[in-house]
Amino acid sequence: MIKICFVCLGNICRSPMAEFIFKYLVKKENLANKFFITSKGTSNEEQGNNMHPKTIKELEKHQIPYTSHYATQITRDDYEKYDYFICMDTYNYHNLNRIFKDDKNKIHKLLEFSDIDKDIADPWYTGNFDLTYIEIEEGLKNFLKYLKKHEL
């Protein structure tokens, strides 16, 4: 089983959006039993809070199923629990590398699987949840292609 943790700052916008979109994508391909998928944040600012209402609205707009979600903060102990930590931006990528001292190449930026050197902007600040959805979905489709080629 491939264990994936999507990571953003607060775990209320981008990383839960990625978590539920990816769960949907792998289910569509009958691969759900091959994965454990979750999301966490590098900050504790939103710990215990639900997804941002606009994240929920965006998932519903695209008919992506989701379950209840409460923001959690990543801890040093999480490193051995997951195979991949997929970050939404450079800031959180660097934060994870400071926390984990990644010696197993587990930490990646989502869009690196799309060969795009770009961060997925935080819609909590930009307000642009539409663009966030589009970029995350594109990155996830390419990440799934990568996993199918290299892991499955």
C-alpha positions as CSV (number, residue, x, y, z in Angstrom):
1,M,0.0,0.0,0.0
2,I,1.3,3.4,-1.0
3,K,0.9,6.0,1.8
4,I,0.5,9.6,0.8
5,C,0.2,12.7,2.9
6,F,-0.7,16.0,1.1
7,V,0.7,19.0,2.9
8,C,0.0,22.7,3.0
9,L,0.2,25.4,5.7
10,G,-3.1,25.1,7.6
11,N,-4.7,21.9,6.2
12,I,-8.0,23.6,5.5
13,C,-7.7,24.6,1.8
14,R,-5.1,23.0,-0.6
15,S,-4.0,19.8,1.1
16,P,-7.6,18.5,1.9
17,M,-8.6,19.5,-1.6
18,A,-5.8,17.4,-2.9
19,E,-6.6,14.6,-0.6
20,F,-10.2,14.3,-1.7
21,I,-9.5,14.8,-5.4
22,F,-6.8,12.1,-5.3
23,K,-9.1,9.7,-3.5
24,Y,-11.6,10.3,-6.2
25,L,-9.1,9.8,-9.0
26,V,-7.8,6.5,-7.6
27,K,-11.3,5.2,-7.0
28,K,-12.2,6.0,-10.6
29,E,-9.3,3.8,-11.7
30,N,-10.2,1.0,-9.3
31,L,-6.9,1.6,-7.4
32,A,-8.3,2.8,-4.0
33,N,-7.2,-0.4,-2.2
34,K,-3.6,0.4,-3.2
35,F,-3.4,3.7,-1.3
36,F,-3.7,5.3,2.1
37,I,-4.3,9.0,1.5
38,T,-4.5,11.8,4.0
39,S,-3.5,15.5,4.5
40,K,-1.9,17.6,7.1
41,G,-0.5,21.1,7.7
42,T,2.9,22.4,8.7
43,S,1.2,25.0,11.0
44,N,-1.0,24.5,14.0
45,E,-3.0,27.7,13.3
46,E,-6.0,25.9,12.0
47,Q,-5.7,22.7,14.0
48,G,-9.1,21.1,14.7
49,N,-10.9,23.3,12.1
50,N,-13.0,22.0,9.2
51,M,-12.1,22.6,5.6
52,H,-12.5,26.2,4.4
53,P,-16.1,26.7,3.2
54,K,-14.9,27.6,-0.3
55,T,-12.8,24.4,-0.5
56,I,-16.0,22.5,0.2
57,K,-17.9,24.5,-2.3
58,E,-15.2,23.9,-5.0
59,L,-15.2,20.1,-4.3
60,E,-19.0,20.1,-4.5
61,K,-18.9,22.1,-7.8
62,H,-16.8,19.4,-9.3
63,Q,-18.8,16.5,-7.7
64,I,-15.8,15.3,-5.7
65,P,-16.9,13.3,-2.7
66,Y,-15.5,14.3,0.7
67,T,-15.9,13.3,4.3
68,S,-15.6,15.3,7.5
69,H,-12.1,16.7,7.9
70,Y,-10.4,18.4,10.8
71,A,-7.0,20.1,10.3
72,T,-4.1,18.4,11.8
73,Q,-0.4,19.4,12.1
74,I,2.3,17.2,10.8
75,T,4.8,15.9,13.4
76,R,8.3,14.5,13.2
77,D,6.8,11.0,13.9
78,D,4.9,11.1,10.6
79,Y,8.0,10.6,8.5
80,E,8.1,6.9,8.9
81,K,4.3,6.5,8.4
82,Y,4.2,7.8,4.8
83,D,5.9,7.0,1.5
84,Y,5.2,10.4,-0.1
85,F,4.7,13.9,1.3
86,I,3.3,16.1,-1.4
87,C,3.6,19.8,-0.7
88,M,1.7,22.6,-2.4
89,D,4.4,25.1,-2.3
90,T,8.1,25.8,-1.7
91,Y,7.5,27.2,1.8
92,N,6.0,24.0,3.1
93,Y,8.5,21.9,1.1
94,H,11.3,23.6,3.1
95,N,9.4,23.4,6.3
96,L,9.1,19.6,5.9
97,N,12.7,19.3,5.0
98,R,13.6,21.1,8.3
99,I,11.3,18.9,10.3
100,F,12.3,15.6,8.7
101,K,15.8,15.9,7.3
102,D,14.5,13.9,4.3
103,D,17.1,11.2,3.6
104,K,14.7,9.0,1.7
105,N,13.5,11.5,-1.0
106,K,9.9,11.3,0.3
107,I,9.2,15.1,0.1
108,H,8.0,16.5,-3.2
109,K,6.2,19.6,-4.6
110,L,3.0,18.5,-6.4
111,L,3.6,20.3,-9.6
112,E,7.1,18.8,-10.0
113,F,5.2,15.7,-11.4
114,S,3.9,18.1,-14.1
115,D,7.4,19.4,-14.8
116,I,6.2,22.9,-13.7
117,D,8.4,24.8,-11.4
118,K,5.6,26.7,-9.7
119,D,3.8,26.8,-6.4
120,I,0.1,26.3,-5.9
121,A,-0.9,29.6,-4.4
122,D,-2.8,29.6,-1.1
123,P,-6.4,30.5,-1.9
124,W,-6.9,31.5,1.7
125,Y,-4.9,34.6,0.7
126,T,-5.7,34.8,-3.0
127,G,-9.4,33.9,-2.8
128,N,-9.0,32.1,-6.1
129,F,-10.2,28.6,-5.2
130,D,-11.1,27.9,-8.9
131,L,-7.4,28.2,-10.0
132,T,-6.3,26.2,-7.0
133,Y,-8.6,23.4,-8.0
134,I,-7.4,23.4,-11.6
135,E,-3.7,23.4,-10.6
136,I,-4.2,20.7,-8.0
137,E,-6.2,18.5,-10.3
138,E,-3.5,18.8,-13.0
139,G,-0.7,18.0,-10.6
140,L,-2.6,15.0,-9.2
141,K,-3.3,13.5,-12.6
142,N,0.4,13.6,-13.4
143,F,1.3,12.3,-9.9
144,L,-1.0,9.3,-10.5
145,K,0.7,8.7,-13.9
146,Y,4.0,8.8,-12.1
147,L,2.9,6.3,-9.5
148,K,1.4,4.0,-12.1
149,K,4.6,3.9,-14.0
150,H,7.0,3.6,-11.0
151,E,5.1,2.1,-8.1
152,L,2.1,0.0,-9.3
